């Protein structure tokens, strides 16, 4: 390589490191994520409901009544992490006006989604026990504050799902996700079976257990906030498997972490 070419490559390599490099977080949250207390009281509604026949085949039906809050899984999962990382609820303090609460919500979601704030810098939300109670009292405020449908469709990492997922790559991803959770952080992942495209969803991982068969993750699912969702990684076939629920028949999926750098 010529000296000129070498000098030209260095800035490009430096930019690549900045864009894709891992973030080192200085703070951790001392408590564990608690579902449903640390999740929203409302759901990312489904345009289609699904039922299964005796052979296990899934059949879609339009939801009735027609839902009004759909396609918000990415901003909801990200905002749940931002509240866990950056907010502290104080039920003993006096409640505020809706305008004042809106200002606090805007401050929370404006913070870096990747790393927690130190305790002394957390934003205090007065008058409520937790995010679930707060969002039950002000659902519209939280729905508009979390983000828009555009944040799901144009999430910056969406480009990744069109490229191949290798079994070795998924094994490394499972290991890194487990390590991140054990270190006290909450990875937010994109669940996809592209190009089949029967699932295109975001969940927030908050717990992991390891067995001889693989990793078993628990997650906050914006579509089903009342209970932890189950995502597993099978060591034998080196594949992630997502649970059967009211919008997915269950089975193998591919996973990558989102909102972790300027590219994803």
Protein Blocks (a to p, Z undefined) as FASTA:
>chain_A
ZZklmmmmmmmmmmmmmmmmccddfbdcfbdcddfklpcfbdcddfbdcdddfkopacdd
ddddddfbehklmmmmmmmmmmmmmgccdfkbccddfklmmmmmmmmmmpcfkbccdfkl
pccdehiablmlmmmmmmmlmmmmnocfklmmmgcklmmmmpccdfklmmmmmmmmmmmm
mnopacdddddfbfklpaccddddfbdcddfkbccdddddfklmmbccdddddfklopac
ddddfkbgbiadddddehkbfkZZ
